[in-house]
Structures are given as structure tokens and as C-alpha cells.
Amino acid sequence: MRLFFVWLLGGGWDLGFHVKSLEFQVRGPVCHVKALKVHVKIVKLHEEKIGRQVLPLFALAKSIQ
């Protein structure tokens, strides 16, 4: 309803602007979630690499004790 009044007061451009800003507000979190997913994948890859390097050392340290 508010958008309709904005459209009445400020014309179509204002409405377009509001729609664009709403679109941006929606797209922001979506991009954030995608970036987070990529970040999680990278972290998992690093954990796997570190795991391969650290676990044998950890096993070696235990066997020495």
C-alpha cells in the first residue's frame, strides 16, 4: 500500500527506485549465502589437506609417547 502512495506522490521513477532497492536488499543476502557456501567449501578443502598432513604427525607423536 505504501508503495502505491509513493507511486502517486513521486511518479513511476520513485516506484522503480523502491523496487530496485528491494531487489538489492533481497539480492544482497543471496550473494552473501553463495559466498558463505564457497567459503565453507574452501575451509573443508583446507581441513582435508591439513588433516592429511597433521593426522600422520599426531599418530607419530602418540606412538613416541
Backbone bond lengths (Angstrom), bond angles and torsions (degrees), N, CA, C in turn:
res aa  C-N    CA-C-N  psi(-1)  N-CA   C-N-CA  omega(-1)  CA-C   N-CA-C  phi
1 M - - - 1.460 - - 1.539 110.06 -
2 R 1.328 115.31 -41.50 1.466 119.56 -179.08 1.528 110.83 -62.25
3 L 1.333 115.23 -40.59 1.462 119.71 179.17 1.528 110.71 -59.78
4 F 1.328 116.49 -37.81 1.463 120.74 179.31 1.522 110.73 -61.92
5 F 1.343 116.63 -43.78 1.475 120.32 178.92 1.523 110.73 -66.27
6 V 1.320 116.53 -38.74 1.470 120.15 176.80 1.528 108.94 -60.70
7 W 1.326 114.91 -43.07 1.457 120.25 179.53 1.532 110.69 -62.69
8 L 1.331 117.21 -40.76 1.467 121.60 178.08 1.525 111.24 -64.78
9 L 1.328 116.37 -42.65 1.469 121.04 -176.05 1.527 112.04 -76.29
10 G 1.313 115.74 -47.24 1.465 119.12 -170.46 1.515 115.40 -106.07
11 G 1.311 116.82 0.58 1.456 119.49 179.74 1.516 111.87 82.43
12 G 1.324 114.39 179.94 1.475 122.28 -175.00 1.515 113.66 -61.78
13 W 1.342 116.27 -34.35 1.479 119.88 -176.22 1.517 110.42 -59.50
14 D 1.358 116.05 -43.94 1.462 121.97 178.96 1.521 111.22 -58.72
15 L 1.311 115.53 -44.15 1.460 120.77 179.83 1.527 109.17 -61.97
16 G 1.342 115.16 -45.70 1.465 120.49 177.79 1.514 110.96 -57.02
17 F 1.325 115.43 -42.61 1.460 121.37 -179.77 1.531 110.33 -62.64
18 H 1.339 116.31 -43.78 1.475 121.26 179.73 1.524 110.57 -63.66
19 V 1.320 115.80 -42.72 1.468 120.27 179.32 1.522 109.20 -62.28
20 K 1.337 116.82 -44.56 1.460 121.64 179.20 1.528 110.98 -60.92
21 S 1.342 116.78 -44.42 1.466 119.46 -178.65 1.537 110.38 -66.86
22 L 1.329 116.57 -36.75 1.468 120.50 176.14 1.522 110.07 -63.53
23 E 1.344 114.65 -44.50 1.462 121.70 178.13 1.528 109.45 -57.00
24 F 1.321 115.32 -45.03 1.468 121.78 -179.29 1.530 110.35 -63.56
25 Q 1.340 116.20 -42.23 1.466 120.94 179.28 1.519 110.87 -62.55
26 V 1.321 116.51 -35.03 1.468 121.07 179.28 1.528 109.95 -76.28
27 R 1.340 115.66 -42.64 1.466 120.32 -175.42 1.523 111.52 -68.77
28 G 1.327 117.21 -34.35 1.472 121.86 -179.95 1.516 112.83 -52.16
29 P 1.339 117.12 -59.50 1.475 119.28 179.38 1.517 113.10 -60.10
30 V 1.339 117.81 -34.96 1.469 121.09 179.64 1.528 109.33 -62.25
31 C 1.339 116.35 -46.74 1.467 121.29 177.59 1.528 109.69 -61.23
32 H 1.316 116.04 -39.92 1.457 121.91 -179.18 1.528 110.14 -61.64
33 V 1.335 115.87 -43.77 1.471 121.77 -179.75 1.527 109.66 -64.11
34 K 1.350 116.78 -42.81 1.471 120.88 178.68 1.521 110.21 -61.22
35 A 1.324 116.00 -45.49 1.464 120.93 179.69 1.525 110.40 -61.61
36 L 1.333 115.39 -39.96 1.468 121.17 179.54 1.528 110.23 -63.66
37 K 1.337 117.11 -41.50 1.467 121.47 179.06 1.520 110.41 -61.85
38 V 1.339 116.14 -44.19 1.465 121.34 178.71 1.522 109.04 -62.26
39 H 1.336 116.42 -43.16 1.463 122.15 179.92 1.531 110.32 -60.28
40 V 1.335 116.19 -43.93 1.469 121.06 179.55 1.521 109.83 -62.02
41 K 1.343 117.08 -42.04 1.468 120.84 178.77 1.525 110.05 -60.37
42 I 1.338 116.31 -44.88 1.467 121.35 -179.30 1.531 109.79 -62.53
43 V 1.330 115.49 -44.71 1.469 120.24 179.55 1.521 110.22 -60.73
44 K 1.331 116.83 -42.85 1.468 120.99 179.85 1.525 110.52 -62.69
45 L 1.342 116.62 -42.84 1.469 120.85 178.00 1.519 110.30 -60.07
46 H 1.331 115.94 -44.96 1.462 120.79 179.39 1.519 110.60 -62.84
47 E 1.331 116.26 -41.92 1.465 120.55 179.50 1.523 110.41 -61.09
48 E 1.330 116.27 -40.81 1.471 120.48 178.89 1.520 110.30 -62.88
49 K 1.345 115.86 -46.49 1.473 120.60 179.94 1.523 110.54 -61.83
50 I 1.348 115.52 -47.40 1.467 121.19 -179.06 1.529 108.98 -64.31
51 G 1.340 115.48 -42.50 1.457 121.09 179.19 1.523 111.49 -56.20
52 R 1.319 116.87 -43.14 1.467 121.89 179.96 1.525 110.97 -64.89
53 Q 1.343 115.43 -34.80 1.466 119.21 -178.30 1.526 112.06 -83.77
54 V 1.342 116.46 -38.17 1.465 120.86 -172.50 1.528 111.87 -82.72
55 L 1.334 116.97 -40.82 1.470 119.43 -175.94 1.539 113.12 -58.41
56 P 1.328 118.80 -45.73 1.472 118.10 176.81 1.532 111.86 -60.22
57 L 1.332 117.20 -38.88 1.476 121.12 178.31 1.520 110.03 -64.64
58 F 1.340 115.60 -40.93 1.460 121.87 -179.79 1.539 109.66 -63.41
59 A 1.330 115.43 -43.27 1.467 121.10 178.92 1.530 109.62 -63.83
60 L 1.316 115.98 -41.28 1.468 121.71 179.30 1.525 110.42 -62.90
61 A 1.334 116.35 -44.56 1.467 121.77 179.39 1.530 110.43 -61.69
62 K 1.322 116.84 -40.37 1.473 121.15 179.29 1.528 110.53 -65.60
63 S 1.325 115.03 -40.63 1.471 118.39 -177.75 1.532 111.12 -68.49
64 I 1.340 116.41 -30.51 1.469 120.84 178.06 1.531 109.64 -69.19
65 Q 1.340 116.49 -41.48 1.473 120.62 179.35 1.515 108.39 -65.41
